[in-house]
């Protein structure tokens, strides 16, 4: 008769009960549309509070000043500025990691794979900018031409996920790659066209710090702390240089190592050895994991080897993905979406060229540019679409790409400093365009999938 096998799950009943209680929360955190839902909630909360008797508390919170003092150096900013110039660096750092991964191992690593999506994204940036420029030519609001160029990946992907299996899986891949190229364009636009007067000395120091990060990468340094410390310095110097501080996040991300320290087969060998050792431990019923340090050492060695097999780039991306989508972006939305909506505001928006430029740019310019450039690439046989994806599907993606929100609001805040009325018009127009583009995109893809069935 065989010996009784020990239980694999050693958790006590109270632990299992706690796991059941926290399971809904864990499911929400790991759900792909959770970020988009929190973004909507944060936006609606800001709009409700600002248009309620509690609006003074909102503006008081937004304008709270705090900072850091070190000898003669002092950084003091309002909460609004700390979020836009500081916290949003994490968002741009994550974007940088995603961009680097896509070029090294994703959809953008080869010409055939990337040409269609790159040209589509360029069309989706150029056409909206031209439409906005046409509405606002030779006016004070012309500086906002970069606003309708952006795509909010969280909103667009959230809308696409709602359609589930009704759409080809390749369409999601195409939209992710499109949003990443869009982000590259937005970052370049911010760095080049929305930059204050440059401080060349600080710019040179920033270049030196970026070079130092690249050298650390080449030397095989993979510990997070050195990169974190140098990146904070890079952010501070970039802030002083006149270039928008969030660009430092992207530069730091490009320097993060993408190579593992050890080959996966090394981990496989270690796992086989550890499995044999654990089998020997299991054969002795009197052996306890807690009692023997050598038993813990087996597990710790496997953990260490597994850590060395992972790439820092992918590890950091995974670590930051949830905090950025669930905290950073909603906080940004809450502190930037507070708009007083009144009859005067609505009456000012209807004839405003800013409003027409943004709405037409996002809702019309995005799909026209994306579909037209995709069609040209396919006709010239320069590239191809993912499996089971057609140009009709790309029309839906083009509409969803018109959900500009986060990056559009960010660029709007850079476009109209010191012009609160123009900024209010821009923000409200971005919200309307995002909602309209999302609704039209989902309806189009829903109807298309129904007909295909």
C-alpha positions as CSV (number, residue, x, y, z in Angstrom):
1,X,0.0,0.0,0.0
2,X,1.4,3.4,-1.0
3,X,2.3,6.0,1.6
4,X,-0.1,8.9,2.1
5,X,0.9,11.8,-0.1
6,X,1.4,15.1,1.7
7,X,-1.0,17.9,0.9
8,X,0.3,20.3,-1.9
9,X,-1.7,23.3,-0.5
10,X,-0.5,24.1,3.0
11,X,-2.7,27.2,3.4
12,X,-4.9,27.3,6.5
13,X,-8.7,27.7,6.2
14,X,-8.5,31.4,7.3
15,X,-5.9,32.1,4.5
16,X,-8.2,30.5,1.9
17,X,-11.2,32.5,3.1
18,X,-9.1,35.7,2.9
19,X,-8.0,34.8,-0.7
20,X,-11.7,34.3,-1.6
21,X,-12.5,37.8,-0.2
22,X,-9.7,39.5,-2.1
23,X,-10.3,37.5,-5.4
24,X,-12.7,40.1,-6.9
25,X,-10.2,42.9,-6.2
26,X,-7.4,40.9,-7.8
27,X,-9.6,40.1,-10.8
28,X,-10.4,43.8,-11.2
29,X,-6.7,44.9,-10.9
30,X,-5.7,42.3,-13.6
31,X,-8.6,43.1,-16.0
32,X,-7.5,44.8,-19.2
33,X,-10.4,47.3,-19.1
34,X,-9.8,48.3,-15.4
35,X,-7.5,51.2,-16.4
36,X,-10.0,52.6,-18.8
37,X,-12.8,52.3,-16.2
38,X,-10.8,54.1,-13.5
39,X,-9.9,56.8,-16.1
40,X,-13.6,57.4,-16.8
41,X,-14.4,57.4,-13.1
42,X,-11.6,59.9,-12.4
43,X,-12.7,62.2,-15.2
44,X,-16.4,62.1,-14.1
45,X,-15.4,62.7,-10.5
46,X,-13.4,65.8,-11.4
47,X,-16.3,67.2,-13.5
48,X,-18.8,66.5,-10.7
49,X,-16.7,68.1,-8.0
50,X,-15.7,71.2,-10.0
51,X,-19.4,71.8,-10.9
52,X,-20.6,71.3,-7.4
53,X,-20.5,73.5,-4.2
54,X,-17.2,71.7,-3.3
55,X,-15.3,73.2,-6.3
56,X,-13.2,75.4,-4.0
57,X,-11.8,72.2,-2.4
58,X,-10.8,70.9,-5.8
59,X,-8.9,74.0,-6.8
60,X,-7.3,74.3,-3.3
61,X,-6.1,70.7,-3.7
62,X,-4.8,71.3,-7.2
63,X,-2.8,74.4,-6.1
64,X,-1.3,73.0,-2.9
65,X,2.5,73.8,-3.1
66,X,5.2,71.6,-1.7
67,X,8.8,70.7,-2.7
68,X,12.3,69.7,-1.9
69,X,15.0,72.0,-0.5
70,X,18.7,71.0,-0.7
71,X,21.2,73.7,0.4
72,X,20.7,76.5,-2.1
73,X,18.6,74.4,-4.5
74,X,14.8,74.3,-4.2
75,X,12.1,72.7,-6.2
76,X,8.6,74.0,-5.2
77,X,5.6,73.3,-7.4
78,X,1.8,72.9,-7.1
79,X,0.3,69.4,-6.9
80,X,-1.0,69.9,-10.4
81,X,2.6,70.6,-11.7
82,X,4.1,67.7,-9.7
83,X,1.7,65.3,-11.3
84,X,2.2,66.7,-14.9
85,X,5.9,67.2,-14.6
86,X,6.8,64.5,-12.1
87,X,4.3,61.6,-11.7
88,X,3.7,61.5,-15.5
89,X,7.4,60.7,-16.0
90,X,6.4,57.1,-14.9
91,X,3.8,57.0,-17.7
92,X,6.4,58.1,-20.2
93,X,9.0,55.7,-18.8
94,X,6.6,52.9,-19.3
95,X,5.9,54.1,-22.9
96,X,9.6,54.1,-23.5
97,X,9.9,50.5,-22.3
98,X,7.0,49.4,-24.5
99,X,8.5,51.2,-27.5
100,X,11.9,49.6,-27.0
101,X,10.4,46.1,-26.6
102,X,8.3,46.5,-29.8
103,X,11.3,47.5,-31.9
104,X,13.5,44.7,-30.4
105,X,11.0,41.8,-30.3
106,X,7.6,42.9,-31.3
107,X,5.5,44.1,-34.2
108,X,8.0,46.8,-35.2
109,X,11.2,44.6,-35.4
110,X,11.0,44.0,-39.2
111,X,10.1,46.1,-42.2
112,X,7.3,43.8,-43.4
113,X,5.7,43.7,-40.0
114,X,6.2,47.4,-39.1
115,X,5.7,49.3,-42.4
116,X,1.9,49.1,-42.5
117,X,1.4,50.2,-38.9
118,X,4.1,52.9,-39.0
119,X,2.7,54.5,-42.2
120,X,-0.9,54.1,-40.7
121,X,0.2,55.9,-37.5
122,X,2.0,58.6,-39.5
123,X,-1.3,59.2,-41.5
124,X,-3.1,59.2,-38.2
125,X,-0.9,62.0,-36.9
126,X,-0.5,64.1,-40.0
127,X,-4.1,64.3,-41.1
128,X,-5.5,65.4,-37.7
129,X,-2.7,68.0,-37.4
130,X,-3.5,69.4,-40.8
131,X,-7.3,69.5,-40.1
132,X,-6.6,71.4,-36.8
133,X,-4.2,73.8,-38.6
134,X,-6.8,74.4,-41.3
135,X,-9.4,75.5,-38.7
136,X,-7.0,77.5,-36.7
137,X,-4.7,79.0,-39.3
138,X,-3.2,82.3,-38.3
139,X,-5.0,82.4,-35.0
140,X,-3.8,82.4,-31.4
141,X,-5.0,78.8,-31.0
142,X,-2.8,77.5,-33.8
143,X,-0.3,76.3,-31.2
144,X,-2.6,73.4,-30.4
145,X,-2.0,71.6,-33.7
146,X,-0.4,68.7,-31.8
147,X,-3.5,68.0,-29.7
148,X,-5.4,65.7,-32.1
149,X,-2.3,63.7,-33.0
150,X,-2.4,61.4,-30.0
151,X,-4.2,58.1,-29.2
152,X,-5.1,57.0,-25.6
153,X,-4.1,53.3,-25.7
154,X,-6.0,52.6,-22.4
155,X,-9.3,53.8,-23.8
156,X,-8.8,52.4,-27.3
157,X,-7.8,49.0,-26.1
158,X,-10.5,49.0,-23.4
159,X,-13.1,49.6,-26.1
160,X,-11.6,46.9,-28.3
161,X,-11.6,44.4,-25.4
162,X,-15.3,45.0,-24.9
163,X,-15.9,43.3,-28.3
164,X,-14.1,40.2,-27.2
165,X,-13.9,37.3,-29.7
166,X,-16.0,39.2,-32.2
167,X,-12.9,40.7,-33.7
168,X,-9.7,39.0,-35.0
169,X,-6.9,38.8,-32.4
170,X,-4.5,40.4,-34.8
171,X,-6.5,43.7,-34.7
172,X,-5.5,44.2,-31.0
173,X,-1.9,43.7,-31.9
174,X,-2.2,46.2,-34.8
175,X,-3.9,48.8,-32.4
176,X,-1.2,48.3,-29.7
177,X,1.6,48.8,-32.3
178,X,-0.3,51.8,-33.8
179,X,-0.6,53.4,-30.4
180,X,3.1,52.9,-29.7
181,X,4.1,54.6,-32.9
182,X,1.6,57.4,-32.1
183,X,3.3,57.8,-28.7
184,X,6.7,58.1,-30.4
185,X,5.3,60.9,-32.6
186,X,3.7,62.6,-29.6
187,X,7.0,62.4,-27.6
188,X,9.0,63.9,-30.5
189,X,6.4,66.7,-30.9
190,X,6.5,67.5,-27.2
191,X,10.4,67.5,-27.2
192,X,10.8,69.6,-30.3
193,X,7.8,71.9,-30.6
194,X,6.5,72.3,-27.0
195,X,9.8,73.2,-25.4
196,X,10.5,76.5,-23.6
197,X,13.8,78.5,-24.0
198,X,16.6,76.0,-23.9
199,X,19.4,76.0,-21.2
200,X,22.3,74.5,-23.2
201,X,24.4,73.9,-20.1
202,X,21.7,71.8,-18.5
203,X,21.0,70.1,-21.9
204,X,24.6,69.0,-22.1
205,X,24.5,67.6,-18.6
206,X,21.3,65.7,-19.5
207,X,23.0,64.3,-22.5
208,X,25.9,63.2,-20.3
209,X,23.6,61.5,-17.8
210,X,21.8,59.7,-20.7
211,X,25.2,58.6,-22.0
212,X,26.1,57.3,-18.5
213,X,22.9,55.2,-18.5
214,X,23.8,53.7,-21.9
215,X,27.4,52.9,-20.6
216,X,25.9,51.2,-17.5
217,X,23.8,49.1,-19.9
218,X,26.8,48.0,-21.9
219,X,28.7,47.2,-18.8
220,X,26.0,44.7,-17.8
221,X,24.7,46.6,-14.8
222,X,21.2,45.2,-14.2
223,X,20.4,46.3,-10.6
224,X,17.5,48.8,-10.5
225,X,19.0,51.3,-7.9
226,X,21.8,52.8,-10.1
227,X,19.4,53.4,-13.0
228,X,16.8,54.9,-10.6
229,X,19.3,57.4,-9.1
230,X,20.7,58.5,-12.4
231,X,17.2,58.7,-13.9
232,X,16.1,61.0,-11.1
233,X,19.1,63.3,-11.8
234,X,18.2,63.1,-15.5
235,X,14.7,64.2,-14.8
236,X,15.8,67.1,-12.7
237,X,18.3,68.4,-15.2
238,X,15.9,68.0,-18.1
239,X,13.4,70.0,-16.1
240,X,15.9,72.8,-15.8
241,X,17.0,72.5,-19.4
242,X,13.7,73.8,-20.9
243,X,12.8,70.4,-22.5
244,X,9.7,69.0,-20.9
245,X,10.7,66.8,-18.0
246,X,8.6,63.8,-19.2
247,X,11.0,63.3,-22.1
248,X,13.6,62.1,-19.4
249,X,11.3,59.2,-18.7
250,X,11.5,58.0,-22.3
251,X,15.3,58.4,-22.5
252,X,15.8,56.5,-19.3
253,X,13.6,53.7,-20.6
254,X,15.7,53.4,-23.8
255,X,18.8,52.7,-21.6
256,X,17.2,49.8,-19.6
257,X,18.9,46.5,-20.4
258,X,16.9,44.2,-22.7
259,X,19.2,41.2,-22.4
260,X,19.0,38.6,-19.6
261,X,22.1,37.7,-17.7
262,X,21.7,33.9,-18.2
263,X,20.3,31.8,-21.1
264,X,16.9,30.0,-20.4
265,X,18.6,26.6,-20.7
266,X,20.7,27.5,-17.7
267,X,17.5,27.9,-15.7
268,X,16.1,24.6,-17.1
269,X,19.2,22.8,-15.8
270,X,18.9,24.4,-12.4
271,X,15.2,23.4,-12.2
272,X,16.0,19.8,-13.0
273,X,18.6,19.7,-10.2
274,X,16.3,21.4,-7.7
275,X,13.5,19.0,-8.6
276,X,15.7,16.0,-7.7
277,X,16.7,17.7,-4.4
278,X,13.1,18.5,-3.5
279,X,12.1,14.9,-4.3
280,X,14.7,13.7,-1.8
281,X,13.3,16.1,0.8
282,X,9.8,14.8,0.2
283,X,10.9,11.2,0.7
284,X,11.8,12.0,4.3
285,X,8.5,12.7,6.1
286,X,10.4,14.2,9.1
287,X,12.0,17.0,7.1
288,X,10.5,20.5,7.5
289,X,11.2,23.4,5.2
290,X,11.4,25.7,8.2
291,X,13.9,23.6,10.1
292,X,16.6,23.2,7.5
293,X,18.4,26.3,6.0
294,X,19.7,24.1,3.2
295,X,16.1,23.3,2.0
296,X,15.4,27.0,1.8
297,X,18.6,27.5,-0.1
298,X,17.4,25.2,-2.9
299,X,14.4,27.4,-3.4
300,X,16.4,30.7,-3.1
301,X,18.9,29.5,-5.7
302,X,16.1,28.7,-8.2
303,X,14.6,32.2,-7.5
304,X,17.9,33.9,-8.1
305,X,18.5,31.9,-11.3
306,X,15.0,32.7,-12.6
307,X,15.6,36.4,-11.8
308,X,18.8,36.3,-13.9
309,X,17.0,34.7,-16.8
310,X,14.4,37.5,-17.0
311,X,15.2,40.7,-18.9
312,X,15.2,43.9,-16.8
313,X,13.1,45.7,-19.5
314,X,10.3,43.2,-19.3
315,X,10.4,43.0,-15.5
316,X,10.2,46.7,-15.1
317,X,7.4,47.0,-17.6
318,X,5.4,44.3,-15.8
319,X,6.1,46.0,-12.4
320,X,4.9,49.5,-13.6
321,X,2.0,48.5,-15.9
322,X,-0.6,48.2,-13.2
323,X,0.4,51.1,-11.0
324,X,0.6,53.5,-14.0
325,X,-2.8,52.4,-15.4
326,X,-4.6,52.2,-12.1
327,X,-3.0,55.2,-10.2
328,X,-0.8,57.5,-12.3
329,X,-3.2,58.0,-15.2
330,X,-6.4,58.4,-13.1
331,X,-4.7,60.9,-10.8
332,X,-3.5,62.9,-13.9
333,X,-7.1,62.7,-15.3
334,X,-8.7,63.9,-12.0
335,X,-6.3,66.9,-11.7
336,X,-6.6,67.9,-15.4
337,X,-10.3,67.2,-16.2
338,X,-11.7,69.7,-13.8
339,X,-13.7,72.0,-16.1
340,X,-16.5,74.3,-15.1
341,X,-19.4,73.5,-17.4
342,X,-21.9,76.3,-17.8
343,X,-24.0,77.8,-20.6
344,X,-21.2,80.3,-21.2
345,X,-18.7,77.5,-21.6
346,X,-21.0,75.6,-24.1
347,X,-21.8,78.8,-26.0
348,X,-18.0,79.6,-26.2
349,X,-17.2,76.1,-27.5
350,X,-19.8,75.8,-30.3
351,X,-18.2,78.5,-32.6
352,X,-14.6,78.0,-31.3
353,X,-12.1,76.9,-34.0
354,X,-10.2,75.0,-31.3
355,X,-13.2,72.8,-30.7
356,X,-13.9,72.1,-34.4
357,X,-10.2,71.5,-35.1
358,X,-9.9,69.0,-32.2
359,X,-13.2,67.1,-32.8
360,X,-12.8,67.0,-36.6
361,X,-9.1,66.1,-36.2
362,X,-9.7,63.1,-33.9
363,X,-13.1,61.8,-35.2
364,X,-12.4,62.3,-39.0
365,X,-8.7,63.0,-39.4
366,X,-7.5,59.9,-37.5
367,X,-9.5,57.2,-39.4
368,X,-9.0,59.0,-42.8
369,X,-5.2,59.1,-42.3
370,X,-4.9,55.6,-40.9
371,X,-7.1,53.9,-43.5
372,X,-5.6,55.9,-46.5
373,X,-2.0,55.2,-45.6
374,X,-2.7,51.6,-44.9
375,X,-4.4,51.3,-48.3
376,X,-1.4,52.9,-50.0
377,X,1.1,50.5,-48.3
378,X,-1.0,47.5,-49.2
379,X,-1.4,48.6,-52.8
380,X,2.3,49.2,-53.2
381,X,3.0,45.8,-51.5
382,X,5.3,47.4,-48.9
383,X,3.6,45.6,-46.1
384,X,0.7,43.5,-44.9
385,X,-2.1,43.4,-42.3
386,X,-2.2,40.8,-39.5
387,X,-4.0,37.5,-40.2
388,X,-7.8,37.8,-40.8
389,X,-7.6,41.6,-40.5
390,X,-9.0,43.7,-43.5
391,X,-9.2,47.4,-44.3
392,X,-12.8,47.4,-43.0
393,X,-11.4,46.4,-39.6
394,X,-8.8,49.2,-39.9
395,X,-11.6,51.7,-40.3
396,X,-12.8,50.6,-36.8
397,X,-9.2,50.9,-35.4
398,X,-8.9,54.4,-37.0
399,X,-12.1,55.5,-35.2
400,X,-10.9,54.1,-31.9
401,X,-7.5,55.8,-32.4
402,X,-9.5,59.0,-32.3
403,X,-9.8,58.5,-28.5
404,X,-7.0,61.0,-27.7
405,X,-7.8,61.8,-24.1
406,X,-4.7,61.5,-21.8
407,X,-1.9,62.5,-24.3
408,X,-4.2,65.1,-26.0
409,X,-5.0,66.7,-22.6
410,X,-1.3,66.7,-21.8
411,X,-0.4,68.4,-25.1
412,X,-3.3,70.9,-24.6
413,X,-1.8,71.9,-21.2
414,X,1.5,72.6,-23.0
415,X,-0.2,74.4,-25.9
416,X,-2.1,77.0,-24.0
417,X,-0.2,78.0,-20.8
418,X,-1.7,81.2,-19.4
419,X,-4.9,80.9,-21.6
420,X,-7.4,79.1,-19.3
421,X,-10.4,79.8,-21.6
422,X,-8.7,78.2,-24.6
423,X,-7.5,75.3,-22.4
424,X,-11.0,74.7,-21.1
425,X,-12.4,74.6,-24.7
426,X,-9.6,72.2,-25.7
427,X,-10.2,69.8,-22.8
428,X,-14.0,69.7,-23.2
429,X,-13.6,69.1,-27.0
430,X,-11.1,66.3,-26.3
431,X,-13.6,64.6,-24.0
432,X,-16.4,64.9,-26.5
433,X,-14.2,63.7,-29.4
434,X,-13.0,60.7,-27.3
435,X,-16.5,59.7,-26.4
436,X,-17.8,60.1,-30.0
437,X,-14.8,58.3,-31.6
438,X,-15.0,55.4,-29.1
439,X,-18.8,55.0,-29.7
440,X,-18.5,55.1,-33.5
441,X,-15.5,52.7,-33.4
442,X,-17.3,50.1,-31.3
443,X,-20.5,50.3,-33.3
444,X,-18.6,49.9,-36.6
445,X,-16.7,46.8,-35.5
446,X,-19.8,45.4,-33.8
447,X,-21.8,45.7,-37.0
448,X,-18.9,44.5,-39.2
449,X,-18.4,41.3,-37.0
450,X,-22.2,40.6,-37.1
451,X,-22.3,40.8,-40.9
452,X,-19.2,38.5,-41.1
453,X,-20.9,35.9,-39.0
